[in-house]
Amino acid sequence: METSEKKERTVIHLQMGDVHEYFGSVANVFEFHSAEELGITYGSLRNYGLSPNKPYINNKCIIRKGVLHQKAGGRGQILKK
């Protein structure tokens, strides 16, 4: 039985006060929130260079980038004997 490789998936964590939300991409954040709500535009956040070691922080929100850890799965794959 072969093990499948884990895909590394990015997660964007948005914190606004006591509210925490999680998104699959920076672009997805801006589908739910406006630049006025976040205090930064999409283009500026892209240019900022968000990374796990470099979160974006202002007086309206904190935006962090991380990796979603998941179990290596084999669902849907044909097992070789």
Contacts in CASP RR format, 6 or more apart in sequence:
PFRMAT RR
TARGET T0000
AUTHOR 0000-0000-0000
METHOD contacts of the structure
MODEL  1
METSEKKERTVIHLQMGDVHEYFGSVANVFEFHSAEELGITYGSLRNYGL
SPNKPYINNKCIIRKGVLHQKAGGRGQILKK
1 79 0 8 1.000
1 80 0 8 1.000
2 79 0 8 1.000
2 80 0 8 1.000
3 72 0 8 1.000
4 72 0 8 1.000
4 73 0 8 1.000
4 74 0 8 1.000
4 77 0 8 1.000
5 72 0 8 1.000
6 70 0 8 1.000
6 71 0 8 1.000
6 72 0 8 1.000
6 73 0 8 1.000
7 70 0 8 1.000
8 67 0 8 1.000
9 24 0 8 1.000
9 67 0 8 1.000
9 68 0 8 1.000
9 70 0 8 1.000
10 24 0 8 1.000
10 25 0 8 1.000
10 65 0 8 1.000
10 66 0 8 1.000
10 67 0 8 1.000
10 68 0 8 1.000
11 22 0 8 1.000
11 23 0 8 1.000
11 24 0 8 1.000
11 65 0 8 1.000
11 66 0 8 1.000
11 67 0 8 1.000
11 68 0 8 1.000
12 22 0 8 1.000
12 23 0 8 1.000
12 24 0 8 1.000
12 25 0 8 1.000
12 26 0 8 1.000
12 28 0 8 1.000
12 29 0 8 1.000
12 50 0 8 1.000
12 63 0 8 1.000
12 64 0 8 1.000
12 65 0 8 1.000
12 66 0 8 1.000
13 20 0 8 1.000
13 21 0 8 1.000
13 22 0 8 1.000
13 63 0 8 1.000
13 64 0 8 1.000
13 65 0 8 1.000
13 66 0 8 1.000
14 20 0 8 1.000
14 21 0 8 1.000
14 22 0 8 1.000
14 23 0 8 1.000
14 29 0 8 1.000
14 33 0 8 1.000
14 38 0 8 1.000
14 61 0 8 1.000
14 62 0 8 1.000
14 63 0 8 1.000
15 61 0 8 1.000
15 62 0 8 1.000
15 63 0 8 1.000
15 64 0 8 1.000
16 37 0 8 1.000
16 60 0 8 1.000
16 61 0 8 1.000
17 61 0 8 1.000
21 32 0 8 1.000
23 29 0 8 1.000
23 32 0 8 1.000
26 42 0 8 1.000
26 45 0 8 1.000
26 46 0 8 1.000
26 50 0 8 1.000
26 63 0 8 1.000
27 42 0 8 1.000
29 38 0 8 1.000
29 63 0 8 1.000
30 38 0 8 1.000
30 42 0 8 1.000
35 41 0 8 1.000
35 42 0 8 1.000
37 60 0 8 1.000
37 61 0 8 1.000
38 45 0 8 1.000
38 60 0 8 1.000
38 61 0 8 1.000
38 63 0 8 1.000
39 58 0 8 1.000
39 60 0 8 1.000
39 61 0 8 1.000
40 48 0 8 1.000
40 56 0 8 1.000
40 58 0 8 1.000
45 56 0 8 1.000
45 63 0 8 1.000
48 54 0 8 1.000
48 56 0 8 1.000
50 56 0 8 1.000
50 63 0 8 1.000
50 64 0 8 1.000
50 65 0 8 1.000
51 65 0 8 1.000
52 64 0 8 1.000
52 65 0 8 1.000
52 66 0 8 1.000
52 67 0 8 1.000
55 62 0 8 1.000
55 63 0 8 1.000
55 64 0 8 1.000
55 65 0 8 1.000
56 62 0 8 1.000
56 63 0 8 1.000
56 64 0 8 1.000
57 63 0 8 1.000
END
